[in-house]
Amino acid sequence: MMIETELPKKVADAKSLADLYVLLRSYPLLGDFLAYQYAIDINYSDVTGFSESEFVMPGPGARSGIRKCFSTFGSFNESDIIRIVTEQQEIEFQKRGIDFSYIGGRPLQQIDIQNIFCEIDKYARVQFPDISGKHNRTRIKHRFHANPTPIDYLYPPKWKLNRGTR
């Protein structure tokens, strides 16, 4: 279906990350979060060049993690919370005396903050099982097992953080 409807051309013609998300979300079996993850993955390629902070679609883990961090949202939704945290990161690090070490000097993007809230949810399920999140999940799918093998990190080439790409 994606080939028949010329999805690759439509992806290349997308005008924003949100447009790319809406395009992917229009296909069967691609829910909100999976369509967002695919949009982010495509955006890591050279096919598109959108800011990772122009649009976010929080996944279930991030939604739950946000609920564990904030007792009320006021008039904001989870996407707003992620945007605000992204925009305020430097101010909040300074207030708390945190010398945050960015990868290649690159500030955290909305996708990074979304992932952080997801990890908070997983951590809190183990350390604070009495604090419920959005879906009252308590089980962790996979336990962490350290792998001593060194990781040779590879970042999206457009970030220019890999050896030989500066």
C-alpha positions in Angstrom: 0.0 0.0 0.0 2.8 2.4 0.9 4.5 1.8 -2.5 1.3 1.9 -4.4 0.4 5.3 -2.9 4.0 6.6 -3.5 4.8 7.1 0.1 8.5 7.7 -0.5 7.7 10.7 -2.7 5.2 12.0 -0.2 7.8 11.7 2.6 10.4 13.6 0.5 7.8 16.3 -0.2 6.7 16.7 3.5 6.9 20.3 4.7 7.3 19.6 8.4 7.8 16.9 11.0 4.1 17.2 11.9 3.1 16.8 8.2 5.4 13.7 8.0 3.8 12.3 11.1 0.2 12.9 9.8 1.2 11.2 6.5 2.6 8.1 8.3 -0.3 8.1 10.7 -2.7 7.8 7.8 -1.6 4.2 7.1 -3.2 1.2 8.7 -1.5 -0.3 11.7 0.6 2.8 12.4 -0.7 4.3 15.7 0.1 7.6 17.1 3.4 6.7 18.7 4.8 4.4 16.0 4.0 6.9 13.3 5.9 9.5 15.4 8.9 7.2 15.9 9.0 6.5 12.2 8.9 10.2 11.4 11.8 10.8 13.8 13.8 7.9 12.3 13.2 9.2 8.8 14.2 12.7 9.9 17.5 11.3 11.1 18.3 10.5 7.5 19.1 13.0 4.8 15.6 12.6 3.3 14.2 15.4 5.5 15.7 18.1 7.6 13.2 19.2 10.2 13.9 20.3 13.7 13.3 17.5 16.2 11.7 20.1 18.5 9.0 21.3 16.2 6.6 18.5 17.0 6.3 15.7 19.5 3.8 12.9 20.1 4.3 11.4 23.5 4.2 7.6 23.8 2.5 5.7 26.5 5.6 5.5 28.7 6.3 9.2 28.4 2.6 10.0 29.2 2.9 7.9 32.3 6.3 9.3 33.3 4.9 12.9 33.0 2.0 12.0 35.3 4.6 10.7 37.8 6.4 14.0 37.7 3.5 16.5 37.7 0.4 16.3 39.9 -1.5 18.7 37.7 -1.0 20.0 34.2 -3.2 23.1 34.4 -4.4 23.9 30.9 -1.4 22.0 29.3 -1.3 18.6 27.8 1.6 16.1 27.7 3.0 17.5 24.4 3.0 21.0 26.0 4.9 19.7 29.1 7.6 18.1 26.9 7.9 21.4 24.9 8.1 23.5 28.1 10.7 21.2 29.7 12.7 21.3 26.4 12.6 25.1 26.3 13.4 25.5 30.0 16.3 23.0 30.3 19.1 25.5 30.5 17.4 27.6 33.1 16.5 24.6 35.2 20.0 23.1 35.0 21.5 26.5 36.1 19.0 26.8 39.0 20.0 23.4 40.3 23.7 23.8 39.7 23.8 21.0 37.2 26.6 21.1 34.6 24.8 19.0 32.1 27.0 17.3 29.5 25.3 17.5 26.1 26.4 15.2 23.3 28.4 17.4 21.0 27.0 20.5 22.6 23.6 19.6 21.2 20.7 20.7 23.5 18.1 18.1 24.4 15.3 18.0 21.8 11.7 17.2 22.3 12.3 13.6 21.3 15.0 13.4 24.0 12.7 14.8 26.7 9.9 12.4 25.5 12.4 9.5 26.0 13.5 10.8 29.4 9.9 10.8 30.7 9.5 7.2 29.4 12.7 6.2 31.3 11.4 7.9 34.4 8.2 5.8 34.1 10.2 2.6 33.9 12.5 3.6 36.8 9.6 4.7 39.0 7.8 1.4 38.4 10.6 -0.4 40.1 11.7 2.2 42.7 8.3 3.6 43.6 5.7 1.0 42.7 3.0 2.8 44.8 3.1 5.8 42.4 0.8 5.0 39.6 1.2 6.5 36.1 -1.3 6.8 33.3 -1.9 3.1 32.7 -1.1 1.7 36.1 1.6 -0.5 34.6 3.7 -2.2 37.2 5.6 -4.9 35.2 9.0 -4.2 33.5 9.3 -6.1 30.2 13.1 -6.5 30.3 15.5 -6.3 33.2 18.8 -4.5 32.7 21.8 -6.7 32.2 25.1 -4.9 31.7 27.0 -5.7 28.5 30.7 -5.2 29.0 31.3 -4.9 25.2 32.2 -1.3 24.3 29.7 0.6 22.2 30.8 2.3 19.0 28.3 5.1 18.9 27.0 6.3 15.6 24.9 9.4 15.5 22.7 10.6 12.6 25.3 11.9 10.2 23.5 15.3 9.8 24.4 16.0 13.5 28.1 15.9 12.5 29.2 14.1 15.7 30.7 11.0 14.2 34.4 10.6 13.7 35.3 12.1 10.3 32.0 14.1 9.9 32.9 17.3 11.7 
